Amino acid sequence: MISRTFLRATIINFITAFIVAIVACYFLIEFKLTDVMYIGSLFGLYFLVVFGIDIMIESGELPNNKKRFIFAVACIVVFDLLFLLLIPLLFGANVFDPFDYLVMVFDGVRFDLILNVYFYLIVFSILMLIFNYILYKWDIHKH
């Protein structure tokens, strides 16, 4: 059974991370940088998955083992879904419309990559899991 303090800490981390993401998106809109609105997710994910989970581990709410990574993956999935649903509601329906294209040719084989918000959210998620792994190794060597 999940303890109340763990649930409370998780909810507070989610709310705080989403506020960080909203502020980042607002900043991007104010400076007319709507082509890169997905960067708001990077700030929110970092706060939630790296900083928030590290605080929960230091407070003893979450063990520093494989449960850390399972919890991080669950947080990433929920945060990304909320980000994709709520940011268009707050800032307009077309904030994630632009697409970037990357064309690469290797040995005559052409790769056309569409770099949209989903691509960047996946890259940011992988980056946050790497940061989590680095902190996991660092905490193990520290103790």
Z-matrix of the N, CA and C atoms (Angstrom, degrees):
N
C 1 1.441
C 2 1.517 1 109.62
N 3 1.317 2 116.13 1 140.77
C 4 1.458 3 121.64 2 -178.95
C 5 1.521 4 109.32 3 -79.93
N 6 1.327 5 115.94 4 132.12
C 7 1.464 6 119.27 5 179.75
C 8 1.529 7 110.10 6 -75.86
N 9 1.311 8 115.07 7 157.89
C 10 1.467 9 120.32 8 -178.87
C 11 1.519 10 111.49 9 -64.89
N 12 1.326 11 117.30 10 -37.97
C 13 1.463 12 119.16 11 -178.37
C 14 1.523 13 111.01 12 -68.15
N 15 1.338 14 116.94 13 -35.68
C 16 1.456 15 119.70 14 177.14
C 17 1.522 16 110.57 15 -65.78
N 18 1.315 17 116.34 16 -45.51
C 19 1.460 18 121.12 17 178.88
C 20 1.522 19 111.13 18 -63.68
N 21 1.314 20 116.74 19 -42.07
C 22 1.458 21 121.00 20 178.26
C 23 1.525 22 110.98 21 -63.61
N 24 1.323 23 117.30 22 -44.75
C 25 1.464 24 120.64 23 178.91
C 26 1.528 25 111.11 24 -63.49
N 27 1.325 26 117.62 25 -38.76
C 28 1.459 27 121.41 26 178.69
C 29 1.521 28 111.03 27 -65.06
N 30 1.311 29 117.41 28 -44.70
C 31 1.468 30 120.88 29 -179.96
C 32 1.522 31 110.76 30 -65.43
N 33 1.313 32 117.57 31 -42.18
C 34 1.466 33 120.66 32 178.44
C 35 1.519 34 110.45 33 -63.90
N 36 1.335 35 117.50 34 -40.43
C 37 1.465 36 120.18 35 176.94
C 38 1.529 37 111.48 36 -62.37
N 39 1.342 38 116.61 37 -43.03
C 40 1.468 39 120.03 38 178.89
C 41 1.522 40 111.40 39 -62.72
N 42 1.315 41 116.89 40 -46.30
C 43 1.461 42 120.02 41 -178.70
C 44 1.526 43 110.86 42 -63.71
N 45 1.318 44 116.56 43 -44.47
C 46 1.453 45 120.42 44 179.78
C 47 1.524 46 111.62 45 -64.89
N 48 1.317 47 117.18 46 -42.17
C 49 1.462 48 120.45 47 179.23
C 50 1.523 49 110.95 48 -65.12
N 51 1.319 50 116.68 49 -37.80
C 52 1.458 51 118.58 50 179.29
C 53 1.524 52 111.09 51 -70.56
N 54 1.330 53 117.65 52 -34.72
C 55 1.465 54 120.20 53 174.54
C 56 1.526 55 110.45 54 -63.63
N 57 1.324 56 117.34 55 -41.22
C 58 1.465 57 121.25 56 176.75
C 59 1.532 58 110.39 57 -61.01
N 60 1.324 59 116.84 58 -42.64
C 61 1.471 60 120.60 59 179.14
C 62 1.527 61 111.13 60 -65.84
N 63 1.321 62 117.61 61 -40.48
C 64 1.466 63 120.92 62 179.22
C 65 1.525 64 110.90 63 -65.15
N 66 1.327 65 117.28 64 -42.11
C 67 1.460 66 120.60 65 178.17
C 68 1.528 67 110.28 66 -63.77
N 69 1.326 68 117.56 67 -40.79
C 70 1.462 69 120.55 68 177.52
C 71 1.527 70 110.74 69 -63.70
N 72 1.312 71 117.66 70 -42.30
C 73 1.468 72 120.87 71 178.23
C 74 1.523 73 111.04 72 -65.76
N 75 1.318 74 117.21 73 -39.81
C 76 1.466 75 120.72 74 177.63
C 77 1.528 76 110.45 75 -62.41
N 78 1.331 77 116.26 76 -43.20
C 79 1.463 78 121.12 77 177.12
C 80 1.534 79 110.53 78 -59.47
N 81 1.325 80 116.64 79 -43.63
C 82 1.462 81 120.23 80 179.67
C 83 1.527 82 111.88 81 -64.84
N 84 1.310 83 117.18 82 -37.66
C 85 1.467 84 120.05 83 178.49
C 86 1.520 85 110.73 84 -69.35
N 87 1.316 86 117.69 85 -40.13
C 88 1.464 87 120.80 86 -179.57
C 89 1.520 88 111.69 87 -63.14
N 90 1.315 89 117.54 88 -32.26
C 91 1.461 90 121.28 89 179.55
C 92 1.527 91 112.48 90 -98.59
N 93 1.334 92 115.59 91 17.64
C 94 1.479 93 123.15 92 175.19
C 95 1.529 94 112.32 93 57.63
N 96 1.316 95 116.80 94 39.34
C 97 1.463 96 122.92 95 178.65
C 98 1.527 97 110.31 96 -109.30
N 99 1.318 98 116.61 97 45.73
C 100 1.459 99 120.27 98 -175.50
C 101 1.528 100 112.36 99 -70.64
N 102 1.324 101 118.01 100 -14.78
C 103 1.463 102 119.85 101 177.80
C 104 1.522 103 112.21 102 -67.58
N 105 1.316 104 117.40 103 -19.11
C 106 1.463 105 121.23 104 -177.74
C 107 1.528 106 111.63 105 -121.29
N 108 1.330 107 116.58 106 39.18
C 109 1.469 108 121.10 107 -179.09
C 110 1.529 109 112.56 108 -62.14
N 111 1.310 110 117.35 109 -24.32
C 112 1.465 111 120.86 110 -179.18
C 113 1.519 112 112.21 111 -66.12
N 114 1.324 113 118.46 112 -15.11
C 115 1.460 114 120.84 113 178.57
C 116 1.529 115 110.43 114 -66.29
N 117 1.319 116 117.22 115 -26.16
C 118 1.459 117 119.95 116 175.05
C 119 1.515 118 111.62 117 -57.68
N 120 1.317 119 115.89 118 -34.64
C 121 1.459 120 120.55 119 176.93
C 122 1.527 121 111.50 120 -65.00
N 123 1.314 122 116.67 121 -35.76
C 124 1.463 123 120.38 122 179.74
C 125 1.525 124 110.92 123 -60.94
N 126 1.324 125 116.69 124 -45.00
C 127 1.466 126 119.73 125 179.64
C 128 1.524 127 111.14 126 -65.55
N 129 1.329 128 116.72 127 -43.89
C 130 1.458 129 120.11 128 179.16
C 131 1.515 130 112.31 129 -64.92
N 132 1.338 131 116.37 130 -43.50
C 133 1.471 132 119.87 131 178.88
C 134 1.519 133 111.47 132 -63.21
N 135 1.332 134 117.00 133 -41.31
C 136 1.460 135 119.09 134 179.27
C 137 1.519 136 109.91 135 -60.90
N 138 1.337 137 115.86 136 -46.23
C 139 1.455 138 118.78 137 -179.34
C 140 1.519 139 111.58 138 -62.48
N 141 1.329 140 116.86 139 -40.75
C 142 1.460 141 120.79 140 -177.09
C 143 1.515 142 112.43 141 -75.39
N 144 1.319 143 117.24 142 -52.91
C 145 1.461 144 121.22 143 -168.01
C 146 1.524 145 112.80 144 -85.55
N 147 1.303 146 118.12 145 -35.45
C 148 1.467 147 118.62 146 -178.16
C 149 1.533 148 110.16 147 -94.19
N 150 1.301 149 116.43 148 -59.53
C 151 1.461 150 120.68 149 -176.60
C 152 1.525 151 111.86 150 -69.17
N 153 1.330 152 117.72 151 -47.61
C 154 1.458 153 121.77 152 -177.40
C 155 1.513 154 113.60 153 -64.54
N 156 1.325 155 116.38 154 -44.73
C 157 1.468 156 119.58 155 179.71
C 158 1.523 157 110.84 156 -67.85
N 159 1.323 158 117.45 157 -36.48
C 160 1.459 159 119.93 158 177.97
C 161 1.532 160 110.72 159 -64.27
N 162 1.310 161 117.14 160 -38.72
C 163 1.469 162 120.28 161 176.45
C 164 1.530 163 110.32 162 -64.72
N 165 1.336 164 116.99 163 -41.52
C 166 1.460 165 120.06 164 179.80
C 167 1.522 166 111.70 165 -65.60
N 168 1.324 167 116.73 166 -33.82
C 169 1.467 168 120.02 167 178.20
C 170 1.524 169 110.23 168 -71.87
N 171 1.329 170 116.75 169 -42.20
C 172 1.461 171 119.64 170 179.39
C 173 1.526 172 112.24 171 -65.59
N 174 1.335 173 116.65 172 -30.91
C 175 1.468 174 119.37 173 178.91
C 176 1.525 175 112.14 174 -82.71
N 177 1.329 176 117.52 175 -8.12
C 178 1.457 177 120.91 176 178.63
C 179 1.514 178 114.21 177 88.85
N 180 1.308 179 118.42 178 6.84
C 181 1.458 180 122.36 179 179.53
C 182 1.524 181 112.62 180 -74.68
N 183 1.323 182 116.58 181 -27.24
C 184 1.463 183 122.15 182 -175.94
C 185 1.525 184 108.51 183 -134.19
N 186 1.332 185 118.39 184 131.09
C 187 1.465 186 119.36 185 178.32
C 188 1.527 187 110.99 186 -72.60
N 189 1.318 188 115.29 187 150.51
C 190 1.469 189 120.76 188 -179.92
C 191 1.526 190 109.31 189 -91.45
N 192 1.320 191 116.35 190 68.97
C 193 1.456 192 122.52 191 176.91
C 194 1.522 193 108.34 192 -140.43
N 195 1.322 194 117.09 193 -151.86
C 196 1.466 195 118.34 194 -177.01
C 197 1.522 196 112.47 195 -67.50
N 198 1.335 197 117.69 196 -18.83
C 199 1.464 198 120.15 197 175.84
C 200 1.527 199 111.19 198 -63.55
N 201 1.333 200 115.83 199 -27.50
C 202 1.464 201 120.82 200 176.02
C 203 1.523 202 110.57 201 -59.63
N 204 1.318 203 116.24 202 -44.53
C 205 1.463 204 120.38 203 -176.85
C 206 1.528 205 111.74 204 -75.29
N 207 1.322 206 116.60 205 -35.97
C 208 1.468 207 119.95 206 176.50
C 209 1.527 208 109.37 207 -63.91
N 210 1.320 209 116.35 208 -43.96
C 211 1.458 210 120.40 209 177.76
C 212 1.524 211 111.00 210 -65.09
N 213 1.330 212 117.41 211 -38.64
C 214 1.465 213 120.85 212 179.02
C 215 1.527 214 111.13 213 -64.04
N 216 1.321 215 117.43 214 -42.96
C 217 1.466 216 120.80 215 178.88
C 218 1.526 217 110.16 216 -63.80
N 219 1.321 218 116.72 217 -42.69
C 220 1.471 219 119.93 218 178.83
C 221 1.530 220 110.55 219 -63.24
N 222 1.313 221 117.08 220 -42.77
C 223 1.468 222 120.61 221 178.18
C 224 1.525 223 111.44 222 -63.42
N 225 1.318 224 117.30 223 -40.59
C 226 1.465 225 121.09 224 179.91
C 227 1.527 226 110.56 225 -63.15
N 228 1.317 227 116.29 226 -46.37
C 229 1.468 228 119.89 227 -178.49
C 230 1.523 229 110.75 228 -62.82
N 231 1.323 230 117.10 229 -47.40
C 232 1.462 231 120.44 230 -178.60
C 233 1.529 232 110.38 231 -65.56
N 234 1.334 233 117.36 232 -43.49
C 235 1.464 234 120.16 233 -178.90
C 236 1.528 235 111.03 234 -64.18
N 237 1.336 236 117.29 235 -44.06
C 238 1.465 237 119.75 236 -179.70
C 239 1.528 238 111.47 237 -63.91
N 240 1.316 239 117.10 238 -40.33
C 241 1.470 240 119.38 239 177.41
C 242 1.527 241 111.15 240 -64.27
N 243 1.319 242 117.01 241 -44.65
C 244 1.462 243 120.03 242 177.05
C 245 1.525 244 111.45 243 -63.08
N 246 1.318 245 116.45 244 -39.64
C 247 1.463 246 120.85 245 179.22
C 248 1.522 247 110.55 246 -62.67
N 249 1.327 248 116.37 247 -45.20
C 250 1.467 249 120.05 248 -179.38
C 251 1.532 250 112.34 249 -68.22
N 252 1.315 251 117.43 250 -27.73
C 253 1.465 252 120.61 251 179.60
C 254 1.527 253 113.15 252 -86.28
N 255 1.323 254 117.55 253 -41.89
C 256 1.455 255 120.47 254 -170.44
C 257 1.532 256 114.60 255 -89.37
N 258 1.314 257 118.35 256 -32.74
C 259 1.472 258 119.81 257 -178.85
C 260 1.528 259 111.22 258 -63.29
N 261 1.335 260 120.56 259 -43.72
C 262 1.476 261 118.27 260 174.81
C 263 1.531 262 113.26 261 -63.13
N 264 1.323 263 117.75 262 -29.93
C 265 1.462 264 119.72 263 176.54
C 266 1.525 265 111.92 264 -69.29
N 267 1.321 266 116.59 265 -34.75
C 268 1.464 267 120.60 266 -177.86
C 269 1.527 268 113.45 267 -83.14
N 270 1.336 269 117.21 268 -35.92
C 271 1.461 270 120.41 269 -171.33
C 272 1.526 271 114.27 270 -116.78
N 273 1.295 272 118.66 271 4.46
C 274 1.456 273 121.01 272 179.37
C 275 1.515 274 111.31 273 113.05
N 276 1.321 275 114.51 274 151.50
C 277 1.464 276 120.29 275 -172.83
C 278 1.518 277 113.82 276 -70.74
N 279 1.309 278 119.09 277 -20.77
C 280 1.464 279 120.31 278 -174.18
C 281 1.525 280 113.55 279 -107.69
N 282 1.326 281 118.65 280 28.75
C 283 1.465 282 119.64 281 -179.12
C 284 1.532 283 112.40 282 -74.28
N 285 1.314 284 118.45 283 -20.90
C 286 1.465 285 121.18 284 -179.09
C 287 1.519 286 113.00 285 -108.69
N 288 1.309 287 119.03 286 20.27
C 289 1.454 288 121.67 287 -175.54
C 290 1.530 289 116.08 288 -71.37
N 291 1.322 290 120.68 289 -38.70
C 292 1.473 291 118.50 290 -171.72
C 293 1.525 292 112.98 291 -64.37
N 294 1.313 293 113.64 292 142.70
C 295 1.456 294 121.31 293 175.56
C 296 1.517 295 108.90 294 -117.07
N 297 1.295 296 116.40 295 142.21
C 298 1.458 297 122.12 296 171.29
C 299 1.514 298 106.65 297 -109.85
N 300 1.307 299 115.73 298 144.65
C 301 1.455 300 120.23 299 179.00
C 302 1.519 301 108.74 300 -118.04
N 303 1.289 302 115.70 301 139.42
C 304 1.454 303 122.01 302 175.93
C 305 1.519 304 106.95 303 -126.72
N 306 1.309 305 115.66 304 121.28
C 307 1.462 306 120.88 305 179.77
C 308 1.526 307 107.53 306 -113.76
N 309 1.328 308 114.93 307 123.39
C 310 1.459 309 120.79 308 178.64
C 311 1.520 310 108.44 309 -125.33
N 312 1.328 311 116.09 310 144.45
C 313 1.454 312 121.12 311 177.40
C 314 1.527 313 107.65 312 -124.40
N 315 1.332 314 115.85 313 119.74
C 316 1.461 315 122.28 314 177.05
C 317 1.510 316 108.41 315 -121.94
N 318 1.318 317 117.52 316 116.78
C 319 1.469 318 123.77 317 178.59
C 320 1.525 319 111.82 318 50.93
N 321 1.299 320 115.46 319 42.13
C 322 1.450 321 120.50 320 177.52
C 323 1.516 322 115.20 321 83.07
N 324 1.318 323 117.52 322 -3.81
C 325 1.461 324 121.20 323 178.41
C 326 1.527 325 107.97 324 -96.53
N 327 1.309 326 115.71 325 125.31
C 328 1.454 327 120.73 326 -176.34
C 329 1.536 328 109.97 327 -96.41
N 330 1.325 329 114.90 328 130.38
C 331 1.458 330 121.79 329 176.56
C 332 1.522 331 108.26 330 -113.46
N 333 1.322 332 116.29 331 119.37
C 334 1.457 333 122.05 332 175.38
C 335 1.523 334 107.64 333 -105.99
N 336 1.309 335 116.12 334 112.69
C 337 1.467 336 120.80 335 179.24
C 338 1.524 337 109.46 336 -108.04
N 339 1.303 338 115.99 337 129.63
C 340 1.452 339 121.30 338 173.89
C 341 1.518 340 107.04 339 -96.33
N 342 1.303 341 115.86 340 116.62
C 343 1.454 342 121.09 341 -176.93
C 344 1.523 343 108.19 342 -100.12
N 345 1.321 344 116.22 343 90.16
C 346 1.458 345 120.98 344 178.62
C 347 1.524 346 109.46 345 -108.53
N 348 1.310 347 116.31 346 -172.26
C 349 1.453 348 120.54 347 -176.20
C 350 1.530 349 111.57 348 -61.77
N 351 1.306 350 118.63 349 -33.99
C 352 1.473 351 121.28 350 -179.70
C 353 1.523 352 111.01 351 -66.54
N 354 1.319 353 116.56 352 -40.27
C 355 1.459 354 120.72 353 177.11
C 356 1.529 355 110.61 354 -60.05
N 357 1.331 356 115.76 355 -47.06
C 358 1.461 357 119.25 356 -178.57
C 359 1.528 358 112.30 357 -67.93
N 360 1.323 359 117.57 358 -35.84
C 361 1.464 360 119.41 359 177.28
C 362 1.523 361 110.90 360 -64.57
N 363 1.322 362 117.43 361 -36.81
C 364 1.464 363 120.91 362 176.84
C 365 1.528 364 110.48 363 -66.72
N 366 1.329 365 116.53 364 -43.32
C 367 1.471 366 120.31 365 178.82
C 368 1.529 367 109.98 366 -62.93
N 369 1.341 368 117.52 367 -44.31
C 370 1.461 369 120.71 368 179.19
C 371 1.523 370 111.23 369 -63.70
N 372 1.316 371 117.14 370 -37.81
C 373 1.468 372 121.13 371 179.37
C 374 1.521 373 111.18 372 -64.81
N 375 1.308 374 116.14 373 -43.59
C 376 1.476 375 120.07 374 177.38
C 377 1.519 376 110.34 375 -63.55
N 378 1.322 377 116.54 376 -40.71
C 379 1.462 378 120.95 377 178.51
C 380 1.531 379 111.03 378 -62.32
N 381 1.326 380 117.45 379 -40.61
C 382 1.462 381 120.61 380 179.34
C 383 1.529 382 111.25 381 -68.12
N 384 1.324 383 117.75 382 -35.15
C 385 1.468 384 119.84 383 176.05
C 386 1.523 385 111.18 384 -67.79
N 387 1.328 386 116.90 385 -35.55
C 388 1.473 387 120.39 386 175.91
C 389 1.525 388 109.90 387 -65.12
N 390 1.337 389 117.49 388 -44.66
C 391 1.463 390 120.50 389 176.96
C 392 1.526 391 111.05 390 -60.73
N 393 1.327 392 116.63 391 -39.71
C 394 1.458 393 121.24 392 178.20
C 395 1.521 394 110.68 393 -63.28
N 396 1.330 395 117.28 394 -40.64
C 397 1.459 396 121.39 395 178.75
C 398 1.536 397 110.74 396 -65.09
N 399 1.330 398 116.41 397 -40.21
C 400 1.471 399 119.98 398 178.68
C 401 1.529 400 110.00 399 -62.95
N 402 1.325 401 116.78 400 -43.71
C 403 1.471 402 119.53 401 177.85
C 404 1.519 403 111.39 402 -66.20
N 405 1.327 404 117.26 403 -36.15
C 406 1.463 405 121.48 404 177.10
C 407 1.525 406 110.12 405 -60.58
N 408 1.320 407 117.05 406 -48.74
C 409 1.474 408 120.58 407 179.48
C 410 1.527 409 110.91 408 -64.92
N 411 1.322 410 116.45 409 -39.15
C 412 1.450 411 120.50 410 -179.04
C 413 1.522 412 110.63 411 -65.88
N 414 1.350 413 117.43 412 -40.64
C 415 1.463 414 120.72 413 178.49
C 416 1.523 415 111.94 414 -67.26
N 417 1.330 416 117.57 415 -35.40
C 418 1.456 417 120.28 416 179.05
C 419 1.541 418 110.60 417 -67.12
N 420 1.333 419 116.52 418 -41.92
C 421 1.467 420 119.79 419 -179.87
C 422 1.516 421 112.09 420 -73.71
N 423 1.310 422 116.77 421 -22.99
C 424 1.458 423 121.02 422 -179.84
C 425 1.521 424 111.25 423 -72.89
N 426 1.340 425 116.30 424 -32.52
C 427 1.479 426 120.15 425 -176.78
C 428 1.469 427 111.37 426 -98.45
